Every structure is written in structure tokens, then in C-alpha cells.
Amino acid sequence: MGKVKVGIIGLGSWGSCHLEAYASMPQVEVVAICDMNGERVRSLAERFGVPHAYTDSAELLQRDDIQLVNIATFENNHFEPAIRALESGKHVLVEKPISTKLSEAVGMQETAEKNGKFIFAGHLLRFEPRYADIYQAIRSERIGAPHSMFFKRGRTKAMFTTYKRTHTVYELSVHDLDLAIWYAGSRVKKVKAYGKKVNDTAVPDILWASLEFANGVIATLHSNWMTPDEAGIIMNDAVEIIGTNGTAQFENSGSNLQLWDATGRRSPDYFIHQTFHGSSTGALRDQLNYICGCVESGNAPTYTSFDDAVHGIEVAEAIVKSFDSGQEIIL
């Protein structure tokens, strides 16, 4: 079999991780990369041996030797390159959130269907072993159908200075929205949100959302940007799923490697993306491997769901509306 030919648009910190992961996959060839920062894109092209580097995504999308376009631009800049890529006959991976507007999310889905191409949402936690095992425990009846779900996602105050450009629901809660929809196997019907703007007036740095699904499952999502930087805990996440037959839960702030040195304490996470001896491991690589398998085989994805991602943006919009109005929102 030939290699899957990939083009990457957006090479910030996360887009660069995508490039690292693809570079470790023998069945993939990164043909071209693009970023507005010319110095960065040229440096990465040289480092990873990518033959073509652009600062204008239109040039990358004109190429006819790319099968999959990987979009990892800023959150509100996904729509245009995704549409142009689909219309030029390419499959597309859109990083989370797929959009900050429901109309754009629906437009991507409709354009993919019209052009007979796959569009994937970058919800990589479906490939994170702990979250994936919970899904299997639900479906296998080990814990059974969920009745109550709780998700927490905490990040540092320093990170908020960067990511307050996007509402917290799209930057943090969007991960747990996808997990909640996936686990419940249903659609959200009622939303009530609460929150506080503690350190800035841009967006809430503390956000709670209560969800009620059509099948009766209830879920609570809590996201915050309040972890002190000095704590050395970048990811402070937790989940608890109460099912008919049992309960699944984990909390990651104290379960990882602890490194104590003169600079303080660090607790790195190895589940998402790490490189060892020039090779990438983690949920990101596993997700990209699955996506490239779909592209190579021509088989539509079944483990991931862009339809779920679109519904997630619908729920996210309702959470923002509920937070702003103080009212329960009926979908």
C-alpha cells in the first residue's frame, strides 16, 4: 500500500505535535505544511524533512498530491480552510473545537457529504486509554448504562492568558461534551450553566454546566483555569460515571510522574503526546493512525463521529446562552 499523503495547516504548539506524530508513522508522508509564521514553518520543514512549506494555505490546497488536510489553526479559523479542502477533493481533520459557530460546523458536515469526503473531529480523548476503557465498560455492561456523569477539567492560570481568546466551553469543556455525548449515546435536551469571571472579564474562568439527555442521563461538566502555576499540575482532570451495574472513575492530578527539582514540582502527562527516541506515542498518534487508516481503506469512520461533534457545538452554544442569560435552555 502507498503512503497516506498529508498536508498540515497551522503549526502552533499543538499543530507541531501533529507533525511530530505523523513523522513517526511509517504509513504517512507529510507532503506540505503551512503556517503564517514563515520562520517557524521553514524551520519545521527542515527539521522533519517536509519538502514543501507555505505561509498561504491556498497554495497548499492547490496541490493534487494531498489526500488528508490536517487543520490546527486558531479555534475560530477552521471553517474556511476546511471548506476549501473538501471542495478540492481532500479529506479533512479539524482540531477541536471544530468551530465556535454551529452554522459553520453544520456547513462543514454538509460540504463533506456533498463532495463524498470524510471529515474528522479532533476529539482525541476517545483514544486515551482511560476514557476509552470507560466507554467499553459502559457498552459491555460491566458498569452498564450511565445514569449520572461528572467531568472536571482544570488548567493553570497562566494558560488562561493565552486561551481566554476563546470561550471556556469551546476550549476546555468541548472535550467533556464529546465524552458525555459518546458515553450517553443520546442527545442533550436541557442545559443550565453557571460560572464566574474571576481573573478577567473576557470569558468565565470557572464554568459549570448541567446537562439532561433525551434518554434520561444527567451530566455535570466543570471547567476552570484556576490551578496556581506554582502547583506544577498542568492537567487537573477527573471523571466519574455511575452506571446501572457499577461506577468508573479516575483523577489524574496525583497519579502521574512527579519531578521535584530546584524549579519546583512538575507532573507531566504521558497519555496524550510524548516523543521518545524520535518516535511519538500517545492518544494523538493513535487518533491519527485511525484516521489515516480510514483514508487509506476508504472505510467511513465508526469510532469517531463528526455528527456528535456538531451536536457538541450545538450544546456549547446553549451553554454560552445559558451562562449569559441565567436561564435553562431547551434544545
C-alpha positions in Angstrom: 0.0 0.0 0.0 1.1 3.6 -0.7 1.6 6.1 2.0 -1.2 8.5 3.0 -0.2 12.0 1.8 -0.9 14.7 4.4 -0.8 18.5 4.5 -0.9 20.4 7.8 -2.3 23.9 8.2 -1.5 25.5 11.5 1.8 24.8 13.3 1.5 26.3 16.7 2.3 24.2 19.7 -0.4 21.7 19.0 -0.1 21.6 15.3 3.6 20.9 15.7 2.7 17.9 17.9 0.6 16.7 15.0 3.6 17.0 12.7 5.8 15.0 15.3 3.2 12.3 15.4 2.8 12.0 11.7 6.6 11.9 11.3 6.7 8.7 13.4 4.1 6.9 11.3 5.7 4.8 8.5 2.4 4.7 6.5 2.2 8.5 6.3 4.1 11.1 4.3 3.7 14.8 5.2 3.9 16.4 1.8 3.4 20.1 2.8 2.9 22.3 5.9 1.6 25.8 6.2 1.7 28.5 8.9 1.5 32.3 8.9 4.9 32.4 10.7 7.4 31.9 7.9 10.3 31.3 10.1 8.5 28.6 12.1 7.2 26.7 9.1 10.6 26.7 7.3 12.3 25.5 10.5 9.9 22.7 11.0 10.0 21.7 7.3 13.8 21.4 7.6 13.7 19.5 10.9 11.2 16.9 9.7 12.2 16.7 6.1 8.9 18.1 4.7 9.5 19.1 1.0 7.0 22.0 0.8 6.4 24.8 3.2 3.9 27.6 2.8 2.6 30.7 4.5 -0.6 30.8 2.4 -2.9 27.8 2.9 -4.4 28.4 -0.6 -1.1 27.2 -2.1 -1.1 24.1 -0.1 -4.7 23.3 -1.0 -3.9 23.7 -4.7 -1.7 20.6 -4.6 -3.2 17.4 -6.0 -0.9 15.0 -4.2 -2.5 15.6 -0.7 -5.2 13.2 0.5 -5.7 14.5 4.0 -5.6 18.1 5.2 -5.0 18.5 9.0 -6.3 21.8 10.3 -4.9 23.0 13.6 -5.3 26.8 13.3 -6.8 29.1 15.9 -10.3 28.0 17.0 -12.3 30.5 15.0 -10.3 29.9 11.8 -11.2 26.4 11.0 -14.2 26.9 8.6 -12.6 28.4 5.5 -9.7 26.1 5.0 -11.9 23.1 5.8 -14.5 24.0 3.2 -11.8 24.8 0.6 -10.0 21.5 1.3 -13.2 19.4 1.0 -14.2 21.2 -2.2 -10.7 20.5 -3.7 -11.3 16.7 -3.1 -9.4 16.2 0.1 -10.4 14.5 3.4 -10.1 16.8 6.4 -9.2 16.5 10.1 -10.4 19.6 12.0 -9.0 20.1 15.5 -11.3 20.8 18.4 -13.4 22.8 18.6 -14.4 22.1 15.1 -15.9 25.6 15.1 -17.1 28.2 17.6 -20.3 28.6 15.5 -22.9 25.9 14.9 -23.7 27.2 11.4 -20.1 26.6 10.4 -20.0 23.1 11.9 -23.1 22.2 10.0 -21.6 23.7 6.9 -18.5 21.6 7.1 -20.6 18.4 7.6 -22.8 19.2 4.6 -19.8 20.1 2.4 -18.1 16.8 3.2 -21.3 14.9 2.4 -21.7 16.8 -0.9 -18.2 16.1 -2.0 -18.1 12.5 -0.8 -15.2 13.1 1.6 -14.5 12.2 5.2 -14.3 14.9 7.8 -12.9 14.0 11.2 -13.2 15.9 14.5 -10.0 16.1 16.6 -11.6 14.7 19.8 -8.6 12.6 20.7 -9.8 11.6 24.2 -11.8 8.8 22.5 -8.3 7.3 22.0 -7.0 8.0 25.6 -6.9 4.5 27.2 -8.7 5.5 30.5 -11.6 7.3 28.7 -11.8 4.5 26.1 -11.9 1.8 28.8 -14.8 3.6 30.4 -16.7 3.5 27.1 -16.0 -0.2 26.8 -17.2 -0.8 30.4 -20.4 1.0 29.6 -21.1 -0.9 26.3 -20.0 -4.3 27.8 -22.5 -3.8 30.7 -19.5 -4.1 33.2 -20.8 -0.8 34.6 -23.8 -0.6 32.3 -25.8 2.2 31.0 -24.9 5.5 32.7 -27.3 7.4 34.9 -25.0 10.2 36.3 -21.8 11.6 34.8 -19.3 14.1 36.2 -16.4 15.6 34.3 -13.8 18.0 35.6 -11.1 19.8 33.5 -8.7 22.2 35.3 -5.8 24.2 33.8 -3.4 26.7 35.1 -3.9 30.5 35.4 -1.0 31.1 33.0 -2.7 29.1 30.3 -5.8 31.3 30.6 -3.8 34.3 29.5 -3.5 32.6 26.1 -6.7 30.7 25.8 -9.2 33.4 27.0 -9.3 34.3 23.3 -12.0 31.6 23.1 -14.9 30.9 25.4 -14.1 28.3 28.1 -16.8 26.0 26.8 -15.0 25.7 23.4 -11.5 25.5 24.8 -11.9 23.2 27.7 -15.5 21.9 28.1 -15.7 20.7 24.5 -13.6 17.6 25.4 -16.1 16.6 28.0 -19.1 17.4 25.9 -17.8 14.9 23.3 -17.2 12.3 26.1 -20.6 12.9 27.6 -22.4 12.5 24.3 -20.3 9.4 23.5 -21.0 7.8 26.8 -24.7 8.6 27.0 -25.4 7.5 23.4 -28.1 10.2 23.2 -28.7 13.9 22.5 -28.8 16.7 25.1 -32.3 18.2 25.6 -31.8 20.6 28.5 -28.8 22.9 29.5 -28.2 25.1 32.5 -24.9 26.8 33.0 -23.2 28.7 35.9 -19.9 30.4 36.1 -17.6 33.2 37.3 -15.2 35.6 35.8 -12.5 35.8 38.5 -9.3 36.9 36.9 -10.5 38.6 33.7 -13.7 39.9 32.2 -13.3 38.2 28.8 -14.8 34.8 29.4 -15.5 32.8 32.6 -12.5 31.1 34.1 -14.9 29.0 36.2 -17.7 27.2 34.3 -20.3 24.6 35.4 -22.9 23.1 33.1 -25.7 20.7 33.9 -27.0 18.6 31.0 -30.1 16.4 30.7 -30.1 13.9 27.8 -33.2 12.6 25.9 -32.6 9.1 27.4 -32.6 10.4 31.0 -28.9 10.5 31.7 -27.8 13.6 33.7 -24.3 15.1 33.5 -22.3 17.8 35.1 -19.3 19.4 33.5 -16.8 21.6 35.4 -14.0 23.5 33.7 -11.7 26.1 35.2 -8.4 28.0 34.6 -7.7 28.4 38.3 -4.8 26.0 39.1 -1.9 28.0 40.5 1.1 27.9 38.2 3.4 27.1 41.1 1.5 23.8 41.8 3.2 22.2 38.8 0.0 20.5 37.7 -0.8 21.3 34.1 -3.8 18.9 33.8 -6.2 18.6 36.7 -8.9 16.3 35.3 -11.4 13.9 36.8 -14.3 11.8 35.7 -17.0 9.7 37.5 -19.6 7.6 35.6 -22.3 5.9 37.7 -23.9 3.2 35.7 -26.6 0.6 36.4 -24.1 -2.1 37.3 -21.1 -0.1 38.7 -19.0 3.0 38.7 -16.0 4.1 36.8 -13.8 7.0 37.9 -10.3 8.4 37.8 -8.5 11.6 38.8 -5.1 12.4 37.2 -3.5 15.3 39.2 -1.8 12.9 41.6 -1.4 9.7 39.5 1.3 10.8 37.2 5.1 11.0 37.5 6.3 13.7 40.0 9.5 15.5 39.3 10.8 17.6 42.1 13.8 19.9 41.4 15.2 23.4 42.1 12.5 24.9 39.9 9.6 23.3 41.8 7.3 20.4 41.0 6.2 19.1 37.6 3.7 16.4 36.9 3.9 15.6 33.1 1.2 13.6 31.4 2.2 10.8 29.1 -1.2 9.8 27.8 -1.7 12.5 25.1 1.5 13.0 23.3 5.1 12.2 24.1 8.2 11.6 22.0 10.8 9.0 22.9 13.9 8.4 20.8 12.4 10.3 17.9 9.1 8.3 18.0 5.7 9.6 19.1 3.4 7.8 21.5 0.0 8.6 23.0 -3.6 9.3 22.1 -2.7 11.8 19.4 -0.7 9.3 17.4 -3.4 6.6 17.9 -6.1 9.0 16.7 -4.1 10.0 13.6 -3.3 6.3 12.9 -7.1 5.5 12.9 -7.9 8.5 10.7 -5.2 7.6 8.2 -6.5 4.0 8.2 -9.9 5.3 7.1 -8.4 7.4 4.4 -6.3 4.6 3.0 -9.1 2.0 3.1 -11.9 4.2 2.1 -14.0 3.0 5.0 -16.0 5.7 6.8 -15.1 6.2 10.5 -17.3 4.5 13.0 -15.3 5.0 16.2 -15.3 8.8 15.8 -18.4 10.8 14.8 -18.5 14.3 13.2 -22.2 14.2 13.8 -21.5 14.0 17.6 -19.0 16.9 17.2 -21.7 19.1 15.5 -24.1 18.3 18.4 -21.3 19.2 20.8 -21.1 22.7 19.3 -24.9 23.0 19.5 -24.7 22.2 23.2 -21.8 24.6 23.6 -23.8 27.4 22.1 -26.6 26.6 24.6 -24.2 26.7 27.5 -22.9 30.1 26.5 -26.5 31.3 26.1 -27.5 29.9 29.5 -24.4 31.4 31.2 -25.2 34.8 29.7 -28.9 34.8 30.4 -29.1 32.7 33.6 -31.9 30.7 32.1 -32.3 27.0 31.3 -32.0 26.3 27.6 -34.2 23.7 25.9 -32.7 22.2 22.7 
